[in-house]
Every structure is written in structure tokens, then in C-alpha cells.
Amino acid sequence: MGMELLRRLPAVHRLLDHPVCRDLIEEHSHPLVSRLAGDVIGDLRTAILAGEDREADLMPDRLAAEVAKRVHAQFQPHYRPVINATGVVLHTNLGRAPLADAAVEAIVRTARGYTNLELNLATGERGSRYDHVESLICELTGAEAALVVNNNAAAVFLVLGEMAKGKKVIISRGQLVEIGGSFRVSEVMRASGAELVEVGTTNKTHEYDYERAIDEDTGLILRVHTSNFRVVGFTHQPPLSDLVALAHERNVPVYEDLGSGSLIDLRAYGIGDEPTIGESVRAGVDIVSFSGDKLLGSAQAGIIVGKQEYIKRIKKNQLTRALRVDKFTLAALEATLMLYRDEEKAKRDVPTIGMLLRTQESLAPEAQRLRNLLADVFGERAEVQVEAGLSQVGGGSLPTEELPTWHVTVRTRLFSLNELEHHLRHVDMPVMTTMQKEALHFDVRTIFPREIEVVAASVRDAYGRIG
Ligand SMILES: *Cc1c(COP(=O)(O)O)cnc(C)c1O
């Protein structure tokens, strides 16, 4: 029986004569289709030799369909858009900040052809790839000088390595944080060759704690914004300006790792307690670093700003070259930063900022629209409601902040919501949802208005796949 099946396996050139395969060759190329057709036949031969009854798979139509499937799979990218219905605005697993249209266009423009990346068009001479974006950063933060590297983790490593190698760095015990992906301030410090000097306690650190710790080997006072957790209750940290005054009196520079770093004062909109980057600069902090793709809402980058003398030193560090950012990042950063020249524009066009600032009231019509569409999908088979909920900022930013929002919820006993959630991750446009108390939740805050219909289509598709 096995031998009989083996005899019926077609030769590759015969399989390629099938109309489906001919179309594939037309669209792609002979070598590719031929190789995959060979794989299909080879795999089937192996299965038959292993004793499997694969007679049905020998049908020419079945074989050709399998070839088509494999050809198409060759061009299915792994990185795909997904819809974020989790309500976590800066979702690291979902790529953190979605870019402003202007930033996307800038990347495309820069990518398609050649650019003046390191050319000064006015003089025709070689220029620095960073000049323009750095002056924009200085303009927006009030800093004397700026530098852009690969991400903020790299920025921390670079600043410590340049400013405090072989020296002591004083840090409050309450700020020895671990950022997602096991990035620990204490480990980075060790790796950069700086010696960690912890002062104060987990909840309280006083100015005199710093004062007593400063000696001739002190290279830096480091302040780390505790971006992903909060110590509440009986707590104390000296005001930034007092710390700066003390440090400068003793000739020690202050470096603040702001983590998120916002250019807009979100407190003015009732969100969080995050100081702006400009405030740190104005308080006299010598070096400040922050991420490009957290609250700033742009591309992944680490931005370092501060006093000219220090930034100059850091730029000369060999590591800076290794941490260089590419032209796409610079294009996206420039386009995003330009929007911040007009706060109204930033609020409207930088998706991260827009999503954070949307009021619950403004989200209601979209929630209602999605509810109606999903009610249509499920008919009598599920209960679809709009319920008040809370969104999160995410990305290790403003950890305790909860933004009132509307959730569209799905409840049912007639089919498995876990199965629906599973299929929602496998449809053409995956939708990331959350399961809370036996209901599937869609937070409309992080769904772009243009995606509401797409979410409904994905749900319809996923629902159709439930066995
Ligand atoms: C997020 C964060 C970092 C790391 O920034 P990346 O841009 O993700 O590398 C470093 N320090 C703090 C305080 C952070 O919040």
C-alpha cells in the first residue's frame, strides 16, 4: 500500500504544470515555486514512508493548494500591525508608542532614497547627523546641549561610563529600580565601572544623607525617576533644586534619569505627577536623560540633554558611536519634536499624547459604535455592553495613574470567551483584549477611531472560527 502511494507521487515538473502552480510561477518565480513544490512532495514521501495513509493528499488539487500555501507563507511578515484594545497606552509588547503621521511620512521619505543625513546642504560640506534634531531638543527643553543614542538604557550606561567610571555614584535607596527586561540601575552601574553608594532608606532619603556621602571620589549624584512604581505614605526625597544646590556647592554634577520624560506638562490636564524635562533642566540638573518612545511618543531613542561641557565630553566617548541611531530614528524624532513646537499640534497629532488626554466623555461615541457593531456580530448569543473602566499609561510611566475610560464588554455562556480571545490573536488583523471577571474587554482609548470597524470585522472573523 505504501509502495503503491509512493509510485503515485508526481514528479516536481508535473506538479508545476498544475494551473495553480503556473499562476504562482507567473507571480513569483520558477526557482522559488519549484523548490517549495519539491518540499511538498518530499514531505509527503516522508510521511508515506513513515506508514501514514496520505492517499487523499495525493490529489493534484490538494498538492497544488499546499504549494500555494507555502509560497504565500514565504511573504507573510512576522512583524504585523495589531489593534491594541487593552487600554495600556504605552504597551512595550505592542511596540510602545505608535508614531504620528508626520513621523511615519518622514521615515518613508528618508528611507526611499538618499538623504542629507551627514551633509550640510548650505555649504556642501560634511555635517553632523545629529545637528538639527539636537538643536530642536535644546529649543524644546531649554537645555544647552543634547545628544541622541539608541535608547534610554544606553543613555544611562553611556553617561555613567563617561562621568563616573572608577568613581562613586551616590543614589537614594528608594531609586534603585529595575526597569522591564531586567535592566537594573545597580547592575548598569557596575557594568559601567562606577561604584554604587546607596544612601537613605527605601522610603526616605534626606539632603543630609547625600551630604554625608559626598567625598573626593564622588563622580556623580544620580537621581532616577521611579517611573514604574511608587512608594507611598511616609516618604521623603529632597527637592531637586536643593539637591542641585548641595551638589554644586561640592562640585559634583547631578544626573537625572527621567525615564519617560514629558515635554508637555500632563499635570495641567490632571494626569500624573510627572515633572517635565524642562523643569529638571531649569532646576540646574547637569545631565538629564529620557526615552524617545515613552511619553514623548516617538521612535525608540535615548535622549541626553544638559550642560554643554558634559554633553561635549559624552559625545567624545567611543561608546557613543556604538550607540548611534539610524536615519529613520532621526527622521521620526525630528518630525515628532516639531509637532511639540505647538502644544495644540502635539496634543492632536502625537498619538500617545492624544490617547492620554482623551476624556472619558469624548470616548463615549466610539464605545457606543463598537458596542453596536459587536452586538450585531453576536446577536442573541452574547451580551455586549458599554461599561466604565480604567486605562493605564504603561511603558513604566505613571504607574499609579488610572484614566477613566469606556470598555465594550462581551459576556456569554453559549461559547468560550477564551477561545474567542485566542482566535482574535490569529485573525488577519489581530486584536489584543483583556479578560476581566469572565468578560472580554475592549478599551476604546487605545483603539484608533479608524480601527473601530476593523475590530468588529476581526471579531466577526474570530467568532466564525469557534468550533
Ligand atoms: C524606561 C526607563 C529606562 C530605559 O529606557 P529605554 O528607552 O526603554 O531603554 C531607563 N530608566 C528609567 C527610569 C526608565 O523608566
The ligand as an SDF file (V2000), in Angstrom:
LIG
                    3D

 15 15  0  0  0  0  0  0  0  0999 V2000
   12.2320   53.0670   30.6980 C   0  0  0  0  0  0  0  0  0  0  0  0
   13.3420   53.5180   31.5430 C   0  0  0  0  0  0  0  0  0  0  0  0
   14.6780   53.2730   31.1660 C   0  0  0  0  0  0  0  0  0  0  0  0
   15.0120   52.5450   29.8960 C   0  0  0  0  0  0  0  0  0  0  0  0
   14.6000   53.2880   28.7870 O   0  0  0  0  0  0  0  0  0  0  0  0
   14.5410   52.5890   27.3370 P   0  0  0  0  0  0  0  0  0  0  0  0
   14.3430   53.7260   26.4040 O   0  0  0  0  0  0  0  0  0  0  0  0
   13.4120   51.6380   27.3860 O   0  0  0  0  0  0  0  0  0  0  0  0
   15.8480   51.9050   27.1290 O   0  0  0  0  0  0  0  0  0  0  0  0
   15.6740   53.7160   31.9910 C   0  0  0  0  0  0  0  0  0  0  0  0
   15.3930   54.3630   33.1450 N   0  0  0  0  0  0  0  0  0  0  0  0
   14.1220   54.6080   33.5500 C   0  0  0  0  0  0  0  0  0  0  0  0
   13.8890   55.3190   34.8340 C   0  0  0  0  0  0  0  0  0  0  0  0
   13.0570   54.2010   32.7510 C   0  0  0  0  0  0  0  0  0  0  0  0
   11.7980   54.4360   33.1490 O   0  0  0  0  0  0  0  0  0  0  0  0
  1  2  1  0
  2  3  1  0
  2 14  2  0
  3  4  1  0
  3 10  2  0
  4  5  1  0
  5  6  1  0
  6  7  2  0
  6  8  1  0
  6  9  1  0
 10 11  1  0
 11 12  2  0
 12 13  1  0
 12 14  1  0
 14 15  1  0
M  END
$$$$
